[in-house]
């Protein structure tokens, strides 16, 4: 991976075309391998019965039951299934729930984590 280009740059208005051609090529290569790694970790999300998403939702339920018993019990009392609200989160990797700046930071974390986030 190449070094970050302009960490303080406004990512929402960044003009990639203004960069030198060699830098653009490096960005393209880095983007390809990052996306490849990301897709390797979520393949099960998009196969029949979506076992990847099912497992992530179960992991979320187990985590909430340990960390916030009150909200977990509230969900159970009112028969709220985690799948009802967490499916979209897992399906879109939280992209539709957060602003672009936060999404980029979150995806950076996905890429930096060797285990646990997408697996």
N, C-alpha and C positions, 0 to 999 in steps of 0.2 A: 504494500500500500504506500502511496505517496503521502507526503506530509499534508496537513490541512492547509488550504490555500489562504483564506482570509477569515479566521475564526470570528472576528467581530462584524463581518459583513452582514447586511440585512438579507437573509436567505430568501425571503419572499420576493425581493426585487433584484436579485443577483442576475447579471447578464453573462451567461456562460460564453456566448458568442464573442464577447469582447476579449476573451482570454486567447493567448497564443495557441496555435494549432496543436503543438506538442502537449501542452497542458490539457487541452480538450481531449486528446487521445488518452492521456493518463487517467483523466476523470472517467472516460468511457470504460476503460479496462477495470478500474477500481469498482465502478458501479456494477459492472457485469458480475464480478466475483462476489461482491457483497450480496447482490440479489440472488445469485446461485446458492450461497450459504443460507440465506434466509429461506428460500424455497425448499431446500433440503430439510429444514427443520419443521416445515408445516405441511408436507405432502399429505399426511394423514387427515388434515383438516378438510380436504377436498376430494376424498374418495367416498365410496358408498357408505352410508350411515355415519360418516364424518367422525370416526373414532378419535381423531386428534382433538377435535373440539369437545367431544363428550368427556374425554379424559381431563382436559384443561378445566372444564366447568366443574367436574367432580373435585379436582384439586383445589379450585377456588372455594367450593363449599366446605371442604375439610379445613382449609386455612381460616375461613371466617368462623367456623365452629370453634376453633382453638383460640383465635385472637379476639373475637367480639361475640361472646356467647349471647348477649342480649339481642343483637340484631339477627343472629342465626335463629334464635328461638322465636323472634317476631315473625320471621319468614315462615317458619314451620307452623306457627299458630294460625297464620292467615293463608296457609297452603300456597305460598309463593315458591315456585320452583326456580332454582338458580338458572336453569336453562332459559326461562322466560325472559330474563334481562341480560344474562351474560353471553348468550349465544352470539349476539351482534358484536360484543366486545371482542370475543375470541375470533370470530369470523373475519373481522376487519382489522385485527391487531390494534384496536383502539384508535385507528386513523380517523374514523368519523365522529369520534367523541371529543377530540382535542384540536386546538389550533395547529397550523402547520409548524410553527416554531417548536412546539412541544412534541409534535409527532416526529420531527427530525431528531430531536434529542432522544426520544424513546427508541426509535429505530437504531440509533447509534448504540444505545445500551443493548438492544437485541444482538447487534453484531459483535459487541465486545464480550458478551457473556458466552463462555464456552459450554455451559450446561445450564439447564433449568428454565430458561426463559421461553424458548421455543420447542424444547424437547420434552 
